[in-house]
């Protein structure tokens, strides 16, 4: 049986004062009421957190992310596939906190779309020949680069699920690796998908997994603790996660039938913009958290989320909904 090789890295984060808490739960669209839960990333990934919650409520009828069965490419195969990359550009933030900040004092913004809006967004992505994930990421990157940066861009960490390939003691554990892509200024879904597709073809997610596994196996927690601070010196824009699609029947639970799931990655000072999206019962849900190192409060996080949502809705060809809820022609 394999080990959860991500767990030692999240333990090391806490040792160095970097919060690894995943916040997640449900939100009731009728009044915006949130139900908030948390779990250390050391114990599970975001998908695992949802599984844990739905099993304990319990909800008897639900479908989530399962992954695909596939062989794990070997270490040497992944190493040979790696291509020399330019050094990632460090973000030039407009604002950084000048004094120590409370990492737990962070606001989580949540925005959700109707089933009809979600359906149309999927159609638009198909029409543009890009996955919905790339379309949503392009909208976020453009808002972040225009509003939070002086100029230029930076790197994004994009988690990749390894479910179906890894066999861990529990299906709630960390079944994820990731890839990093570099974006400058404004971009679009096509440019993002080209980088993501190339990285997947090069098995960069498996190369990252092999490296994490090798360090944790040969050097143990001691070596992980010493390598993590060096890795955190590399500054990125943040992380962009897809939590996939969920079908949940809330019948018989304590929650309304139109309840939606939400979750947000921990983020860190080196990856300060933590963004996530998922589809729950046919409705797109966006989540956003800004690490306190940026020096922004709840109001700025919520404002950035609104602008991200506006950018997404404006991609619809016929109309989009403005900030105050009015319908506007595109």
C-alpha positions in Angstrom: 0.0 0.0 0.0 1.3 3.4 -0.9 1.9 6.3 1.5 0.4 9.7 1.3 3.6 11.5 0.2 2.0 14.9 0.4 1.3 14.7 4.1 5.0 15.3 5.2 5.1 18.5 3.1 2.0 19.9 4.8 3.3 19.0 8.2 6.4 20.9 7.3 4.3 24.0 6.4 2.8 24.1 9.9 6.3 23.8 11.4 7.3 26.9 9.5 4.2 28.8 10.4 2.3 28.3 7.1 -1.3 27.3 7.6 -2.4 24.2 5.8 -6.1 24.3 6.7 -8.7 23.6 4.1 -11.9 25.4 4.7 -15.0 24.0 3.1 -18.7 23.3 3.6 -22.1 24.2 2.2 -23.8 27.5 1.3 -27.6 28.1 1.0 -28.3 30.2 -2.0 -31.5 31.6 -0.6 -29.8 33.7 2.0 -26.1 33.1 1.6 -25.8 31.2 4.9 -22.6 29.3 5.1 -21.8 26.1 7.0 -18.1 26.0 7.6 -15.8 23.1 8.3 -12.1 22.7 8.3 -9.5 19.9 8.0 -5.6 20.0 7.9 -4.4 19.4 4.3 -2.1 16.8 5.9 -5.1 14.5 6.3 -6.8 14.9 3.0 -7.2 16.8 -0.2 -10.2 19.0 -1.1 -12.0 16.1 -2.8 -11.3 14.0 0.3 -12.7 16.7 2.5 -16.0 16.6 0.7 -16.1 12.8 0.9 -15.5 13.0 4.6 -18.2 15.5 5.1 -20.9 13.8 3.0 -20.2 10.5 4.7 -20.5 12.0 8.1 -23.7 14.1 7.6 -24.6 11.6 6.2 -25.9 12.1 2.6 -26.8 8.8 1.1 -26.9 9.7 -2.6 -24.0 11.6 -4.0 -21.5 11.4 -6.9 -18.2 13.2 -7.0 -14.7 13.0 -8.4 -13.5 9.4 -8.9 -10.5 9.7 -11.3 -9.4 7.2 -14.0 -7.4 4.1 -13.6 -4.0 4.5 -15.2 -0.4 3.2 -14.8 2.1 5.4 -13.0 4.9 6.4 -15.3 8.4 5.6 -14.0 10.8 8.1 -12.4 13.3 8.0 -15.3 10.5 8.2 -17.9 9.2 11.4 -16.2 12.7 12.8 -15.8 13.5 12.4 -19.5 10.2 14.1 -20.5 11.1 17.3 -18.6 11.9 20.4 -20.7 14.1 23.3 -19.7 11.9 26.2 -18.7 12.6 29.8 -18.3 12.7 31.0 -14.7 9.2 32.0 -13.5 8.7 35.8 -13.2 8.2 36.9 -9.6 5.0 38.9 -9.2 5.3 42.7 -8.8 2.4 43.3 -6.3 0.9 46.7 -5.9 0.7 46.1 -2.1 2.4 43.9 0.4 1.8 43.8 4.2 4.6 45.8 5.9 4.2 44.2 9.3 3.4 40.7 10.6 -0.1 39.6 9.9 -2.4 37.1 11.4 -2.6 34.3 8.8 -5.9 33.1 10.2 -7.6 36.5 9.6 -8.5 35.8 6.0 -11.9 36.2 4.3 -13.2 33.6 1.9 -15.4 35.0 -1.0 -17.9 32.7 -2.6 -19.9 33.4 -5.8 -22.4 31.0 -7.5 -24.1 30.9 -10.8 -27.5 29.6 -11.9 -27.9 26.4 -13.8 -28.8 28.3 -16.9 -25.7 30.5 -16.6 -23.5 27.5 -16.0 -25.0 25.7 -19.0 -24.3 28.7 -21.2 -20.7 29.1 -19.9 -20.1 25.5 -20.8 -21.5 26.1 -24.3 -19.3 29.2 -24.6 -16.2 27.3 -23.6 -17.0 24.6 -26.1 -17.6 27.2 -28.8 -14.2 28.7 -28.0 -12.6 25.2 -28.1 -11.2 25.4 -24.6 -12.1 23.6 -21.4 -14.2 25.5 -18.9 -11.3 25.3 -16.5 -9.0 27.3 -18.8 -11.7 29.9 -19.5 -12.3 30.5 -15.8 -8.6 30.7 -15.1 -8.0 33.3 -17.8 -10.7 35.5 -16.4 -9.1 35.3 -12.9 -5.6 35.9 -14.1 -6.6 39.0 -16.1 -8.4 40.5 -13.1 -5.4 39.7 -10.8 -2.8 41.1 -13.2 -4.8 44.3 -13.8 -5.8 45.0 -10.3 -3.1 43.5 -8.0 0.1 43.8 -10.0 2.1 46.9 -11.0 3.0 45.1 -14.3 3.8 41.7 -15.7 2.5 38.4 -14.5 3.8 35.4 -12.7 3.4 31.7 -12.1 0.3 29.7 -11.0 0.3 26.3 -9.4 -2.5 24.1 -10.8 -3.3 20.9 -8.8 -3.8 17.8 -10.8 -5.8 14.8 -9.5 -4.1 11.4 -9.4 -7.2 9.6 -8.3 -7.6 6.3 -10.0 -3.8 5.8 -10.2 -2.7 6.0 -6.6 -3.8 3.3 -4.1 -3.7 4.9 -0.6 -5.0 3.6 2.7 -8.0 5.9 2.4 -9.7 7.5 -0.6 -9.9 10.7 1.5 -6.1 11.2 1.5 -4.1 13.4 -0.8 -4.4 12.0 -4.3 -3.0 15.1 -6.0 0.1 16.6 -7.5 0.3 19.6 -9.7 2.0 21.6 -12.4 3.2 25.2 -12.7 2.5 27.5 -15.6 3.8 31.0 -16.2 1.5 33.8 -17.5 2.3 37.4 -18.4 -0.1 40.4 -18.6 -3.5 39.5 -20.2 -4.1 36.1 -21.5 -6.9 33.8 -22.8 -8.1 30.3 -22.3 -6.4 29.0 -25.4 -2.9 30.2 -24.2 -3.6 28.7 -20.8 -4.8 25.4 -22.1 -1.7 25.1 -24.4 0.6 25.3 -21.4 -1.6 22.9 -19.3 -1.8 20.3 -22.1 1.9 20.5 -22.8 2.8 20.1 -19.1 0.4 17.0 -18.8 2.0 15.5 -21.9 5.4 15.9 -20.3 4.1 14.2 -17.1 5.2 17.2 -15.1 2.5 16.3 -12.4 4.0 12.8 -12.1 7.5 14.3 -12.0 6.5 16.5 -9.1 4.9 13.5 -7.3 8.1 11.3 -7.8 10.3 14.1 -6.4 8.0 14.6 -3.4 7.9 10.8 -2.8 11.7 10.4 -3.2 12.5 13.2 -0.7 9.9 11.9 1.8 11.1 8.3 1.5 14.9 8.7 1.5 15.2 11.8 3.7 12.1 11.5 5.8 10.4 14.4 7.6 13.8 15.9 8.5 14.8 16.6 4.9 11.3 17.8 4.0 11.4 20.3 6.8 14.6 21.7 5.5 13.7 21.8 1.8 10.3 23.5 2.2 11.7 27.0 3.2 13.8 27.0 0.1 10.8 26.2 -2.1 8.7 28.9 -0.4 11.3 31.5 -1.6 10.0 31.1 -5.1 7.2 33.6 -5.4 4.1 32.8 -7.5 0.7 34.5 -8.1 -1.1 31.7 -6.4 -3.0 28.4 -6.9 -5.9 27.6 -9.1 -7.9 24.5 -8.3 -10.7 22.6 -9.9 -12.8 20.5 -7.5 -14.7 18.9 -10.3 -18.4 18.2 -10.6 -20.7 16.9 -7.8 -24.2 15.6 -7.8 -25.7 15.6 -4.4 -29.2 14.7 -3.2 -29.8 16.6 0.1 -33.1 14.9 0.6 -33.3 13.7 4.2 -30.4 15.8 5.4 -30.6 19.0 7.5 -29.8 21.1 4.5 -32.1 22.7 1.8 -32.3 20.9 -1.5 -30.6 23.7 -3.4 -27.6 23.7 -1.0 -24.2 24.1 -2.8 -20.7 22.9 -1.8 -17.7 25.2 -1.5 -14.0 24.9 -0.6 -10.9 26.9 -0.8 -7.2 25.9 -0.9 -4.9 27.0 2.0 -2.7 29.2 0.0 0.5 30.6 1.5 2.7 33.7 1.4 4.5 32.3 -1.6 1.1 31.5 -3.3 -1.1 34.3 -1.9 -4.1 34.1 -4.3 -6.0 30.9 -3.6 -8.8 30.2 -6.0 -11.0 27.3 -6.7 -14.1 26.3 -8.7 -16.5 23.4 -8.8 -19.9 22.5 -10.2 -22.5 21.3 -7.7 -25.9 20.1 -9.0 -25.4 21.9 -12.3 -24.3 25.2 -10.8 -20.9 26.8 -11.0 -19.4 27.9 -7.7 -16.3 30.1 -7.4 -14.1 30.5 -4.2 -11.4 33.0 -3.5 -9.0 33.8 -0.6 -6.2 36.3 -0.5 -3.4 35.5 1.9 -2.9 38.2 4.6 0.6 38.8 3.3 -0.9 40.9 0.5 -2.3 43.3 3.1 -5.9 43.2 1.8 -9.0 42.7 4.0 -12.4 41.1 3.4 -13.8 44.0 1.4 -11.0 43.8 -1.2 -11.3 40.0 -1.5 -15.0 40.3 -2.1 -14.5 43.1 -4.6 -12.0 41.0 -6.5 -14.4 38.0 -6.6 -17.2 40.2 -8.0 -14.9 41.4 -10.8 -13.8 37.8 -11.5 -17.5 36.8 -11.8 -18.2 39.8 -14.0 -15.4 38.9 -16.3 -16.7 35.3 -16.6 -20.3 36.4 -17.3 -19.1 38.9 -19.9 -17.7 36.0 -21.9 -21.3 35.0 -22.7 -22.1 36.1 -26.2 -25.6 37.5 -25.7 -25.8 39.1 -22.2 -24.2 39.1 -18.8 -25.3 40.2 -15.4 -23.7 43.4 -14.0 -22.4 44.0 -10.5 -25.7 45.3 -9.2 -27.6 42.4 -10.8 -28.9 44.2 -13.8 -28.9 42.6 -17.2 -26.6 44.1 -19.8 -26.0 43.5 -23.4 -22.6 42.1 -24.2 
